[in-house]
Amino acid sequence: MTSRRTVLAATAVAATATVAGGLALAEPALAAGPAGLLPEDRIAHLLRRATFGATPATLAAATGLGVEGWLDQQLSPAAIGDAVCDGVLARLPLANADIATVRAKLPPHSYEAMGQLGRATLARAMWSNRQLLESTVNFFNNVLHVAAPSSGVWDSRGDYDKQVIRKHALGTFADMLKASARHPAMLTYLDNRSSTKLHPNENYARELMELHTVGLIYSEDDVKAAARLLTGLTVGAGGTYTYNASRHATGAVSVLGFKHANATAEGGEAAALAFLDHLARHPATATRLATRLCVRFVADEPPATLVARLAHVYLDNGTAIAPVLRALFTSAEFAASAGQKVRTPLEDLTATVRTLGLAPEKAGVKALDALYNMLVDAGNAPLRWAPPNGYPDVAAAWASPSAFLMRCNSHLNLAAGWYPSQLVRPAGMLTSLVPVLPATYGALVDALARRLVGTTLPAAHTEAVLSVAGKLPTSSLSSSDKSLAGSLPYLIALILDAPTFSLR
């Protein structure tokens, strides 16, 4: 007998497996996802990957613009109005405040500013119109990761998000890397602020090469030389960046093809910046960033042809990020990757809020607090990953029975309006999702599924969803049906529990 367990079991499988074998890469037309779960819709595929969840409004706008037109618009985020999101961010004034402001407002080592930043990051994912920017910021916050909360960056993490990641997310990686290396948050998180010519600290030098740029191609001698070169880049008494020449270790260095006389302490900062430029433009960095971008936006096993092509685009454009994103999202490999990515808990939650049309609470941040804490429980709250390598972005990292149960619970809580109750729901959830009531329950589930996940569910899944209401697909439905109101949140939640929704 078909039951709700059919849906749950199938979703668990979808969360741990992607399409087996290769997909044809002839024209950039979409291949169907696992078991044909996703439709062949190029615009919907783009929005599933490049945003935190499609909505009817974003789908309509992107369809009108086309892929290239949508990318043109999103790659110029300053021209996109964002009033709703800006209204929420105004309630979180310390989220991206500068270091002096945070220090003036909070006692030392308070987590308040970092807490506001985490909630602001979540709010932007759910309600910003600048979705490609937010997806790209999310990506680079994992590449040049500084954990929040973390006691040492209590005053600087929000400024790092604003002045390093957001400022350069659609600029050049070379500029972003140099800004990161000279920011108190990174200097503190990876200990370079305590590095001196007498006692060079190797932590930042190692992660700079291994995680931020070239990967595991360096030697221990390279680490030692790089650590010496980076001495003097530190944090001053006011908590801001300073270059202290008296702490800089002079002497010739040679690291991964970079050579510098490093003759004077006064010239140490310039030497360090030249080294950072060299790393940003290194072919190994190009390949590594291209690989990570493909893992993020294309497939857990990135296509080698696309990685190589994106690495060339990156180098040919002086480390500019926007041309790489454009090449990725217009590639045949991307078009053929439908169904090859699974949503993380963060993406699942944001996509749920967006597809249900849930708006921010009218005042305060209680709902944001609740949503953020749901992601803390799921292990995927924004910026909260403790190690310096950033959150994993492959299905296996997020596939477990407990993680799936958390998703199911959040779907039902949000669909029913139980928790967090402060979110503003559309007037009449049913009519907002299905304006014209179908004649049967089966047709209702089909209409809800098209609206919520972009396609109808397999017949067995539809029967399983309806079992919660004690109905069959052929059961008649009318506006006078008194059981529908009680059943609706469960129907919605089970549709969101289905494997189709778990795919990004």
Buried (B, 14 or more C-beta within 10 A) or exposed (E): EBEBEBBBEBBBEBBEBBBEEEBEBEEBEBBBBBBEBBBBBBBBBBBBBBBBBBBEEBBEBBBEBEBEEBBEBBBEBEEBEBEBBEBBBEBBEBBBBBBEBBBEBBEEEBBBBBBBBBBBBBBBBBBBBBBBBBBBBBBBBBBBBBBBBBEBBBBBBBBBBBBBBBEBBBBBBBBBBBBBBBBBBBBBBBBBBBBBBEEBBBBBBBBBBBBBBBBEEBEEEBBBBBBBBBBBBBBEEEBBBBBBBEBBBBEEBEBBEBEBEBEEBEBBBEBBBBBBBBBBBBEBBBBBBBBBBBBBBBBBEBBEEBBEBBBBBBBEBEBBBBBBBBBBBBBBBBBBBBBBBBBBBBBBBBBBBBBBBBBBBEEEBEBBBBBBEBBEBBBBBBBBBEEBEBBBBBBEBBBBEEBBEBBBBBBBBBBBBEBBEBBEBEEEBBEBBBEEBBEBBBBBBBBBBBBBBBBBBBEEBBBBBBBBBEBBBEBEBEEEBEEBEEBBBBBBBBBBBBBBBBBB
